[in-house]
Amino acid sequence: MRTQSLRSAAVAAGAFLITLAALFRFHVYESALVLPLEQNTNYRLATENATYFDFATFTLRTGVPLESVTLLSGDPGAGTEGTAVWMELTSIYARGNRIDYHERRAAFDRRTGLAVNCCGEYVDDDSQARHSGLAFRLPFRAEPRSYPMYDTILRRTVPLRFEREEEVEGLRTYRYTYTAGPIEIGDAPWDVPGKAVGLPERRTTGVSRYAEVTRTLWVEPESGLTVKVGERHRQSLRTLDGIERRVSLQADLVMFPEDVATQVAGARAFTRWALIVRDVAPGAFLVLGLGLGLLAVRLRGPEPAAMEPVVTEPVVTEPAVTETAAARTETA
């Protein structure tokens, strides 16, 4: 009876561990691959040698250090089980003075990262702007292929192309990039002096702003987290005849090393979690479950040998000789 109880316990525990292995691999891991409703991230890009047109004085500044600061925040109350809503604010500073600013609000699918048109989305002062493609970042388990990504400055979707694998602080990443433009992004806030754009014969002239953007992202594929960003901006002023008259912004911005280290640490933490939940824990549970199954088989012991049937020979009884017959024989 004791052996039978041990065998039953081993079978039950083994089945439980095998079920737990499947649960970790196909439920716990998969259910965690959703982008959060809450978000509180910031990162900075900088360059020591930029050029920009100062609209306050209508002069071109060269060799100027610039810093770009991006803040990401979430609106959990506006999100749902399948959709998240984030806001992004980006400011560019030259010696402490803000020279450019962009703000947007967008909703997106929490599993794919693709934009969803709802929830009061906007870009800058345009409440009619409609996001498409990837709203903010790549999804979990990013692949080495192209993705459509929304660009805030250009206000359109551009193809984000996979280039190659690269290491960032020892972390394996996929490098993606896109270049788009030049595209008209709006008129200058006011007319500028003609001499400021190479037209001294004109007192003032209206100009439109054109932008060209090259953005490079280094993405840890398991988490989909962007761990490093590089941006090349070129903006210009064109008169109504479409001729470029003046460069208004030219800068190659790279991410602060401290922010890269922070993003790399976050990606490493996720990959460690994924390794444990998806591979290590299910593998350990499966091995233990199978081991208990083998133990249960051993506890059954050998099968009892089959007993051969006993064949009983029939007893043959000689007919009895009666006393009368014997006396007759003796008299004779």
C-alpha positions as CSV (number, residue, x, y, z in Angstrom):
1,M,0.0,0.0,0.0
2,R,2.8,2.4,0.8
3,T,4.5,1.8,-2.6
4,Q,1.2,2.3,-4.3
5,S,0.7,5.7,-2.5
6,L,4.2,6.8,-3.5
7,R,3.6,5.9,-7.1
8,S,0.3,7.8,-7.2
9,A,2.0,10.9,-5.6
10,A,4.8,10.7,-8.2
11,V,2.3,10.5,-11.1
12,A,0.3,13.4,-9.8
13,A,3.4,15.6,-9.1
14,G,4.9,14.8,-12.5
15,A,1.7,15.7,-14.3
16,F,1.5,18.9,-12.4
17,L,5.1,19.9,-13.3
18,I,4.6,19.1,-17.0
19,T,1.4,21.2,-17.0
20,L,3.4,24.0,-15.2
21,A,6.0,23.9,-17.9
22,A,3.4,24.3,-20.6
23,L,1.8,27.1,-18.6
24,F,5.0,29.1,-18.2
25,R,6.0,28.7,-21.9
26,F,2.7,29.3,-23.6
27,H,0.7,31.5,-21.2
28,V,2.9,33.4,-18.7
29,Y,5.5,34.3,-21.3
30,E,3.0,35.1,-24.1
31,S,0.7,37.0,-21.9
32,A,3.5,39.3,-20.8
33,L,4.3,40.4,-24.3
34,V,2.1,43.5,-24.2
35,L,3.2,47.1,-24.2
36,P,2.4,48.9,-20.9
37,L,-0.4,51.4,-20.4
38,E,1.9,53.4,-18.2
39,Q,5.1,55.0,-19.5
40,N,7.7,57.3,-18.1
41,T,10.8,57.4,-20.2
42,N,13.1,60.2,-21.3
43,Y,16.3,60.3,-23.4
44,R,18.6,62.9,-24.8
45,L,20.5,63.4,-28.1
46,A,23.2,66.0,-28.6
47,T,25.8,67.4,-31.0
48,E,28.6,69.9,-30.5
49,N,28.5,71.3,-34.0
50,A,25.1,72.2,-35.5
51,T,23.8,75.0,-37.7
52,Y,20.4,76.6,-37.3
53,F,18.6,79.8,-38.4
54,D,17.7,82.0,-35.5
55,F,14.3,83.4,-36.3
56,A,14.6,85.9,-33.4
57,T,17.5,87.7,-35.1
58,F,17.2,86.3,-38.6
59,T,20.8,85.2,-38.6
60,L,22.4,81.8,-39.3
61,R,24.2,80.3,-36.3
62,T,27.0,77.8,-37.0
63,G,29.1,75.6,-34.8
64,V,26.5,75.6,-32.1
65,P,25.9,72.8,-29.6
66,L,22.3,71.4,-29.7
67,E,20.5,69.1,-27.3
68,S,17.3,67.2,-28.1
69,V,15.2,66.0,-25.1
70,T,12.3,63.5,-25.6
71,L,9.8,62.7,-22.9
72,L,7.4,59.7,-23.2
73,S,4.4,59.4,-20.8
74,G,1.4,57.2,-20.7
75,D,-2.3,57.9,-20.2
76,P,-3.5,54.7,-18.4
77,G,-7.1,56.0,-18.0
78,A,-7.5,56.3,-21.8
79,G,-6.1,52.8,-22.5
80,T,-7.8,49.4,-22.6
81,E,-6.8,45.8,-22.5
82,G,-5.7,45.9,-26.1
83,T,-4.9,49.6,-26.7
84,A,-2.4,52.0,-25.0
85,V,-2.2,55.8,-25.3
86,W,1.1,57.5,-25.0
87,M,2.3,61.1,-25.4
88,E,5.6,62.3,-26.7
89,L,7.2,65.7,-26.2
90,T,10.5,66.6,-28.0
91,S,12.3,69.9,-27.6
92,I,15.6,71.0,-29.2
93,Y,17.7,73.5,-27.3
94,A,20.6,75.7,-28.4
95,R,22.5,77.0,-25.5
96,G,19.5,76.7,-23.3
97,N,17.0,78.3,-25.7
98,R,14.4,76.1,-27.3
99,I,14.5,76.4,-31.0
100,D,12.2,73.6,-32.0
101,Y,9.3,71.7,-30.4
102,H,7.0,68.8,-31.3
103,E,4.2,67.2,-29.3
104,R,1.9,64.3,-30.1
105,R,-0.6,61.9,-28.6
106,A,-1.2,58.5,-30.2
107,A,-3.0,55.2,-29.5
108,F,-1.6,51.9,-30.5
109,D,-2.1,48.1,-30.3
110,R,-0.4,46.8,-27.2
111,R,0.9,43.7,-29.0
112,T,1.8,44.9,-32.4
113,G,2.7,48.5,-31.7
114,L,0.7,49.6,-34.7
115,A,-1.2,52.9,-34.5
116,V,-4.9,52.9,-33.7
117,N,-6.9,56.0,-34.7
118,C,-8.7,56.9,-31.5
119,C,-8.5,58.5,-28.1
120,G,-7.9,62.1,-29.1
121,E,-4.7,61.7,-31.1
122,Y,-2.9,64.8,-32.4
123,V,0.4,66.1,-33.7
124,D,1.5,69.5,-32.5
125,D,-1.6,71.7,-33.2
126,D,-3.1,69.4,-35.7
127,S,-6.0,67.5,-34.1
128,Q,-6.8,66.0,-37.5
129,A,-3.5,64.2,-37.9
130,R,-3.8,60.4,-38.2
131,H,-1.0,58.1,-37.1
132,S,-0.3,55.0,-39.1
133,G,2.4,52.3,-39.0
134,L,4.4,51.8,-35.7
135,A,3.5,54.7,-33.4
136,F,6.4,54.7,-31.0
137,R,8.6,51.6,-31.1
138,L,9.0,48.1,-32.5
139,P,7.0,45.2,-31.1
140,F,8.4,42.3,-28.9
141,R,10.4,39.8,-30.9
142,A,11.4,42.3,-33.6
143,E,12.4,40.7,-36.9
144,P,15.2,41.5,-39.3
145,R,12.9,43.1,-41.9
146,S,11.3,46.5,-42.8
147,Y,8.6,48.1,-40.7
148,P,6.3,51.1,-41.4
149,M,7.0,53.8,-38.8
150,Y,5.4,57.2,-38.2
151,D,7.6,60.2,-38.2
152,T,6.4,63.2,-36.2
153,I,8.3,65.9,-38.1
154,L,7.2,64.6,-41.5
155,R,3.7,63.5,-40.2
156,R,3.7,60.4,-42.4
157,T,4.7,56.8,-42.4
158,V,8.1,55.9,-43.7
159,P,9.7,52.5,-44.3
160,L,12.1,51.6,-41.4
161,R,14.6,49.3,-43.0
162,F,16.7,46.6,-41.3
163,E,20.4,47.1,-42.0
164,R,22.4,44.6,-40.0
165,E,23.1,43.2,-36.5
166,E,25.4,45.3,-34.3
167,E,26.5,45.2,-30.6
168,V,25.7,48.0,-28.3
169,E,27.7,47.8,-25.0
170,G,28.0,44.0,-25.6
171,L,24.2,43.6,-26.3
172,R,23.1,42.1,-29.6
173,T,20.8,44.5,-31.5
174,Y,19.2,45.0,-34.8
175,R,20.1,48.2,-36.6
176,Y,17.2,49.9,-38.5
177,T,17.2,53.2,-40.4
178,Y,15.0,55.4,-42.6
179,T,15.5,58.6,-44.6
180,A,12.7,60.7,-45.8
181,G,12.3,64.1,-47.4
182,P,12.8,66.8,-48.2
183,I,9.1,67.4,-47.5
184,E,7.3,70.6,-46.8
185,I,6.4,70.8,-43.2
186,G,4.7,74.2,-43.1
187,D,5.3,77.9,-43.5
188,A,7.7,79.9,-41.3
189,P,5.9,81.7,-38.5
190,W,6.4,85.0,-40.2
191,D,8.0,86.7,-43.2
192,V,11.8,87.0,-43.1
193,P,14.0,89.8,-44.4
194,G,15.0,89.2,-48.0
195,K,18.7,89.6,-47.3
196,A,18.5,86.9,-44.6
197,V,17.7,84.4,-47.3
198,G,20.0,85.7,-50.1
199,L,17.4,88.1,-51.6
200,P,18.7,91.6,-50.7
201,E,16.4,93.2,-53.3
202,R,13.4,92.2,-51.3
203,R,12.4,93.9,-48.1
204,T,10.7,90.8,-46.7
205,T,9.6,87.5,-48.2
206,G,7.5,84.5,-47.2
207,V,9.2,81.2,-46.9
208,S,8.2,77.6,-46.3
209,R,10.0,75.0,-44.2
210,Y,11.2,71.8,-45.7
211,A,12.6,68.9,-43.7
212,E,14.7,65.8,-44.4
213,V,15.2,63.3,-41.6
214,T,17.5,60.2,-41.2
215,R,16.8,58.3,-38.1
216,T,18.7,55.2,-37.0
217,L,17.5,52.9,-34.2
218,W,19.4,50.1,-32.4
219,V,16.8,47.7,-31.1
220,E,17.2,44.7,-28.8
221,P,15.0,42.2,-30.7
222,E,13.6,40.1,-27.8
223,S,12.2,43.1,-26.0
224,G,11.7,45.4,-29.0
225,L,13.3,48.1,-26.9
226,T,15.3,50.9,-28.7
227,V,18.6,51.1,-26.8
228,K,20.3,53.7,-29.0
229,V,19.1,56.5,-31.3
230,G,20.9,58.6,-33.9
231,E,19.2,61.4,-35.9
232,R,20.4,63.5,-38.8
233,H,18.2,66.6,-39.4
234,R,18.3,69.0,-42.4
235,Q,15.8,71.7,-42.7
236,S,15.7,74.5,-45.2
237,L,13.7,77.7,-46.1
238,R,12.3,77.9,-49.6
239,T,10.5,80.8,-51.2
240,L,7.2,80.4,-53.0
241,D,8.9,79.5,-56.2
242,G,10.2,76.3,-54.5
243,I,13.9,77.3,-54.6
244,E,15.9,76.6,-51.4
245,R,17.3,79.8,-50.1
246,R,18.7,79.0,-46.7
247,V,19.5,76.0,-44.4
248,S,17.5,76.5,-41.3
249,L,18.7,73.4,-39.3
250,Q,21.5,70.9,-39.8
251,A,22.6,68.6,-37.0
252,D,23.8,65.0,-36.5
253,L,22.5,64.1,-33.0
254,V,23.6,61.0,-31.0
255,M,22.2,59.6,-27.8
256,F,23.8,60.4,-24.5
257,P,26.0,57.5,-23.3
258,E,24.3,57.5,-19.9
259,D,20.9,57.1,-21.6
260,V,22.2,54.3,-23.8
261,A,23.5,52.5,-20.7
262,T,20.0,52.9,-19.0
263,Q,18.2,51.5,-22.1
264,V,20.7,48.6,-22.4
265,A,20.2,47.7,-18.7
266,G,16.4,47.6,-19.3
267,A,16.7,45.4,-22.3
268,R,19.1,43.0,-20.5
269,A,16.6,42.7,-17.6
270,F,13.9,41.8,-20.0
271,T,16.0,39.2,-21.9
272,R,17.0,37.6,-18.6
273,W,13.3,37.4,-17.6
274,A,12.4,35.9,-21.0
275,L,15.2,33.4,-20.7
276,I,13.9,32.2,-17.3
277,V,10.2,32.2,-18.0
278,R,10.3,30.9,-21.6
279,D,13.3,28.5,-21.5
280,V,14.8,27.7,-18.1
281,A,11.7,27.3,-15.9
282,P,9.7,25.2,-18.5
283,G,12.7,23.1,-19.2
284,A,13.3,22.4,-15.5
285,F,9.7,21.6,-14.8
286,L,9.5,19.3,-17.8
287,V,12.6,17.4,-16.8
288,L,11.4,17.0,-13.2
289,G,8.0,15.9,-14.4
290,L,9.4,13.3,-16.7
291,G,11.7,12.1,-13.9
292,L,8.8,11.6,-11.5
293,G,7.0,9.7,-14.3
294,L,10.0,7.3,-14.6
295,L,10.0,7.0,-10.8
296,A,6.4,6.0,-10.8
297,V,7.1,3.3,-13.4
298,R,9.9,1.9,-11.2
299,L,7.7,1.8,-8.2
300,R,5.3,-0.5,-10.0
301,G,7.9,-3.3,-9.7
302,P,8.1,-6.3,-12.0
303,E,4.9,-7.9,-13.3
304,P,4.0,-11.1,-11.4
305,A,4.8,-14.3,-13.4
306,A,1.8,-16.0,-14.9
307,M,0.9,-19.3,-13.1
308,E,0.5,-22.4,-15.4
309,P,-2.8,-24.2,-14.9
310,V,-2.6,-27.5,-12.9
311,V,-3.9,-30.5,-14.9
312,T,-5.4,-33.2,-12.7
313,E,-5.2,-36.7,-14.2
314,P,-8.5,-38.6,-13.9
315,V,-8.4,-41.5,-11.3
316,V,-9.4,-44.9,-12.9
317,T,-11.2,-47.2,-10.4
318,E,-11.2,-51.0,-11.0
319,P,-14.6,-52.5,-10.7
320,A,-15.1,-54.2,-7.3
321,V,-15.3,-58.0,-7.1
322,T,-18.3,-59.0,-5.1
323,E,-18.0,-61.6,-2.3
324,T,-20.5,-63.8,-4.1
325,A,-18.5,-64.0,-7.2
326,A,-15.4,-64.8,-5.3
327,A,-17.1,-67.6,-3.4
328,R,-18.3,-69.1,-6.6
329,T,-14.9,-69.1,-8.0
330,E,-13.5,-70.8,-4.9
331,T,-16.2,-73.6,-4.9
332,A,-15.4,-74.3,-8.4
